[in-house]
Amino acid sequence: MTTPQTPSATVDLRSIAPHDRHSLVFTTFKALPPGAALELINDHNPLPLRGQFDSGLYGAFSWTALENGPEQWRVEIVKPADSKPVHGVDSCCGACGG
């Protein structure tokens, strides 16, 4: 398990329209520099989002639960320091909504 670090970005999804949530998280994550962390705050378990990370980013992240409900879920998503672009410069597989 990774040690939680100070996030480079925090995304609080509780006030974001449900259809915009996942794309916002992926856009924010992609903009992080290698080694940086994103703290995600949600009003439900982000398990479907985790599935999208697993299928679209091929292990190019670490996911640590910081708080597990019942009212709020917090997750730290870290981009490894040695990460390289996942989708290339000019293309995207579409799996992450990016």
C-alpha positions as CSV (number, residue, x, y, z in Angstrom):
1,M,0.0,0.0,0.0
2,T,1.3,3.5,-0.8
3,T,1.7,6.1,1.8
4,P,-0.8,8.9,1.4
5,Q,0.8,12.1,0.3
6,T,-0.3,15.7,-0.1
7,P,-2.5,15.7,-3.2
8,S,-1.5,17.8,-6.2
9,A,-5.2,18.1,-7.0
10,T,-8.4,17.5,-5.2
11,V,-11.6,16.7,-7.1
12,D,-14.8,16.8,-5.0
13,L,-17.4,15.0,-7.1
14,R,-20.4,15.5,-4.8
15,S,-21.5,18.7,-6.5
16,I,-20.7,17.6,-10.1
17,A,-23.4,16.2,-12.4
18,P,-23.1,12.4,-12.5
19,H,-22.6,12.3,-16.3
20,D,-19.6,14.7,-16.0
21,R,-17.8,13.0,-13.1
22,H,-15.6,10.3,-14.7
23,S,-14.4,12.5,-17.5
24,L,-13.4,15.2,-15.0
25,V,-11.4,12.7,-12.9
26,F,-9.6,11.3,-16.0
27,T,-8.9,14.8,-17.3
28,T,-7.5,15.9,-14.0
29,F,-5.5,12.7,-13.6
30,K,-3.9,13.0,-17.0
31,A,-2.9,16.6,-16.3
32,L,-0.9,15.5,-13.2
33,P,2.8,15.4,-13.5
34,P,4.5,12.0,-12.8
35,G,4.7,11.4,-9.1
36,A,1.7,13.6,-8.2
37,A,-1.4,12.5,-6.4
38,L,-5.1,13.2,-6.9
39,E,-7.5,13.1,-4.0
40,L,-11.0,12.1,-5.0
41,I,-14.0,12.9,-2.8
42,N,-17.3,11.2,-3.6
43,D,-20.8,10.6,-2.2
44,H,-20.7,6.9,-3.1
45,N,-18.2,4.1,-3.5
46,P,-16.2,4.9,-6.7
47,L,-15.9,1.2,-7.6
48,P,-17.1,1.7,-11.3
49,L,-14.5,4.5,-11.7
50,R,-11.8,2.1,-10.3
51,G,-12.9,-0.4,-13.0
52,Q,-12.4,2.2,-15.7
53,F,-8.9,3.0,-14.3
54,D,-8.0,-0.7,-14.3
55,S,-9.2,-1.2,-17.9
56,G,-8.0,2.0,-19.4
57,L,-4.8,2.9,-17.7
58,Y,-3.2,-0.5,-17.5
59,G,-1.7,-0.2,-14.0
60,A,-0.3,3.3,-14.6
61,F,-1.6,4.5,-11.2
62,S,-2.0,3.4,-7.6
63,W,-5.3,3.6,-5.8
64,T,-5.6,4.0,-2.0
65,A,-8.8,4.2,-0.1
66,L,-8.6,7.0,2.5
67,E,-12.2,6.9,3.7
68,N,-14.9,4.3,3.0
69,G,-18.3,5.9,3.7
70,P,-21.0,5.7,4.6
71,E,-21.5,9.4,3.8
72,Q,-18.2,10.2,2.1
73,W,-15.6,8.2,0.2
74,R,-12.1,9.5,-0.3
75,V,-9.5,8.0,-2.6
76,E,-5.9,8.9,-3.4
77,I,-4.9,8.1,-7.0
78,V,-1.2,8.5,-7.6
79,K,0.6,8.7,-11.0
80,P,3.9,6.9,-10.6
81,A,7.0,8.9,-10.8
82,D,8.3,6.8,-13.7
83,S,5.0,7.0,-15.7
84,K,4.9,7.6,-19.4
85,P,2.0,8.8,-21.5
86,V,-0.6,6.0,-21.6
87,H,-2.5,7.1,-24.7
88,G,0.2,8.6,-26.8
89,V,0.4,12.2,-28.0
90,D,-2.4,12.3,-30.7
91,S,-4.7,9.4,-29.8
92,C,-6.8,7.9,-27.1
93,C,-8.4,4.4,-26.8
94,G,-11.5,6.0,-25.4
95,A,-11.7,3.7,-22.4
96,C,-11.2,6.5,-19.9
97,G,-13.5,9.0,-21.6
98,G,-10.5,11.2,-22.5
